[in-house]
Every structure is written in C-alpha cells, then in structure tokens.
Amino acid sequence: MRIRRAVTSDFPKAASISVAAFAKDELYHYTNPYAGQQQSSFRGFMLRRLKLRNVLPGYITWVAVTTEIQDLQDGAPDQEVGSERGRRGEEPDETVIGYAVWNRHGKSAAARGWQTQSWAEWLESMLLKTQDTYVDFFQLDKSASPCNMRRLGAMGFFRDEFAEIPERWHLHNLVVDPIYQRGGVGAKLLSRGLEQAELEKVPTTLKASTVAEPLYRRIGFNTFLLMDLPGIRMGLPSLIRWPSNPENTEAGSSTG
Ligand SMILES: CC(C)(COP(=O)(O)OP(=O)(O)OC[C@H]1O[C@@H](n2cnc3c(N)ncnc32)[C@H](O)[C@@H]1OP(=O)(O)O)[C@@H](O)C(=O)NCCC(=O)NCCS
C-alpha cells in the first residue's frame, strides 16, 4: 500500500468507497437520510464533490492505493510488486482503498504555494458548480434531505468555526474502504497530512465522526469546540492538533 496524490481516474472508485464507508455515519444519516435506498444518487453527490475539490485552489486529495499483485503477495515490499508488469514496462494496476481530502487555509507563502489554479481548473470548477446548482434546483439528489441541510445551515453548522486560526490544514474527509478498515490505512492517510502541517509549522483542524474520534485523539487532537445542535443527536466535535514546535508556529497570524 502506498499514499500518493489523487488523479481524476481515482474518483469513481473513491466515490464508491464513500457510499460503503459512510453507511452508518451520523452526519450523512441526517443530510442524506435516503442514501441507503438511493445509493447511485449518493455516489453521484460524492463524485461531484471529489471532482470539484480536485480543481479548487488549496484542496489536496491523497489516496491510499494497493495493487492486484500486492494483494496476492501479502507483505511484499513495494518495489517487488508487479515485477512481471515491470519487466514488460507496464505500471501495476492500482486500486484505491481510501482517501483524505485536505484544504490549506491561509495567506502565507507556504499556503499560496498550495492554492494555485490553472485556467482549465477554473473552468472545470465553474462547470461543476453549475452542475451542483442544477442538481440542487431540480432536487435531483434523491439521497439528500434539502430540509435537513437547511436546518443545519440555519444552526451555523457550515460556518468556519476555525476562522480565528487563518494558517492551517483542514481535513475535510478521511475515508477507508470497509474491507480494509482497522489495518492502519486511515492512520497512514492522516499522517501524510500531519507531516505536511508539521513541516509548515501550522495546526491541523477537523470535525470528527464518532468512529474516527479515538484515532484523532490518540495522535494528539484536542477539542476546539463542541457545537450544540438543538434537536439533533449529533454533536460532532471540532478538533485541533498543534504542531510540535509551537514557538515557531504561524498559527493565529497571517503572514500575508
Ligand atoms: C475512520 C476511518 C477512516 C479509519 O480508517 P482505518 O483504516 O480503519 O483506521 P486505522 O486502522 O488506521 O485506525 C483505526 C482506529 O480508528 C478507530 N476506529 C476505526 N474504525 C472503528 C470502528 N468501527 N469502531 C471503533 N473505532 C474505530 C480505532 O481507534 C482504531 O484503532 P484500533 O484499530 O487500534 O482500535 C474509517 O473507519 C472510515 O472510513 N470510517 C467511515 C468514514 C469516517 O467516519 N471518516 C472520518 C470522518 S471525520
């Protein structure tokens, strides 16, 4: 298994994984209560969101991939994997087994380095946003509850609770194929982002699901905010992890 930056062809598999992985997620149960019956609609929503975040400035998606041959050669080092294909000069077939979507907030030089967007990406982002507007207007996502979405919005769920910390990496999604869960894939995907935050000496932030919360706390995340959502049994904690070298941190100040 290895971690690499996502490419467009990874997203159909990543969207399928999301459907299985979020089947019992408390947030999606609320926003997309019909996802169980309307799986293709829910998958479509996940796919559109992955594609959009792939072309928005500051968003980075990492995928965990394994290879067919690696599955058979349990424990074989990466360089030996796919040696037959390697001899024929072919890349081994890779399968996406998990992904993490991060967003670099801030205005520092380090942040701006992650926030580039080509003209082609800008155009694609406009087309994808138009598609989202169309889907919302005609209520084509049959997995979603627009009413519950509006209720969450009205309660401030979508506001940026970390706005006072301008320089940071924010984790939007961490998803592992249920078949591969509890094998360290989630922790490895998480580490990739945390290493980058350590390098840049900025904190890492996220909203934790119940399943993932122990994993986050084990590696140094602490409660930043507990949002009270009246009438909803779902107080997803907002967590933060400070870099290990706080005296040099850029957190709390925009370096312009
Ligand atoms: C959260 C998730 C990404 C973890 O992936 P993973 O590959 O299983 O993670 P790891 O094996 O690296 O670490 C697992 C740790 O997470 C926690 N965990 C993962 N699945 C769990 C479950 N079903 N029940 C309780 N704890 C769980 C445990 O602390 C576990 O450590 P342990 O195996 O030593 O007890 C995966 O469960 C998932 O995709 N869940 C659905 C989507 C989700 O909730 N994402 C997080 C959004 S904030």
The ligand as an ORCA input file, in Angstrom:
! r2SCAN-3c Opt
* xyz 0 1
  C     -12.316      6.489     10.358
  C     -11.654      5.591      9.326
  C     -11.119      6.457      8.192
  C     -10.491      4.858      9.995
  O      -9.829      4.114      8.997
  P      -8.985      2.799      9.408
  O      -8.149      2.419      8.239
  O      -9.888      1.789      9.987
  O      -8.083      3.426     10.536
  P      -6.818      2.753     11.250
  O      -6.847      1.274     11.073
  O      -5.599      3.490     10.834
  O      -7.097      3.161     12.749
  C      -8.195      2.615     13.294
  C      -8.507      3.339     14.575
  O      -9.664      4.146     14.354
  C     -10.661      3.777     15.308
  N     -11.699      3.016     14.579
  C     -11.721      2.741     13.247
  N     -12.846      2.062     12.951
  C     -13.533      1.921     14.102
  C     -14.782      1.322     14.441
  N     -15.555      0.713     13.523
  N     -15.179      1.352     15.716
  C     -14.425      1.949     16.649
  N     -13.221      2.525     16.403
  C     -12.801      2.532     15.124
  C      -9.952      2.944     16.348
  O      -9.391      3.808     17.308
  C      -8.869      2.277     15.568
  O      -7.709      1.922     16.256
  P      -7.506      0.374     16.634
  O      -7.747     -0.425     15.383
  O      -6.080      0.315     17.099
  O      -8.501      0.116     17.717
  C     -12.649      4.539      8.782
  O     -13.244      3.864      9.890
  C     -13.762      5.133      7.932
  O     -13.613      5.306      6.733
  N     -14.910      5.438      8.577
  C     -16.055      5.991      7.891
  C     -15.829      7.427      7.474
  C     -15.481      8.336      8.638
  O     -16.109      8.328      9.689
  N     -14.443      9.172      8.409
  C     -13.990     10.151      9.346
  C     -14.653     11.446      9.066
  S     -14.137     12.665     10.276
*
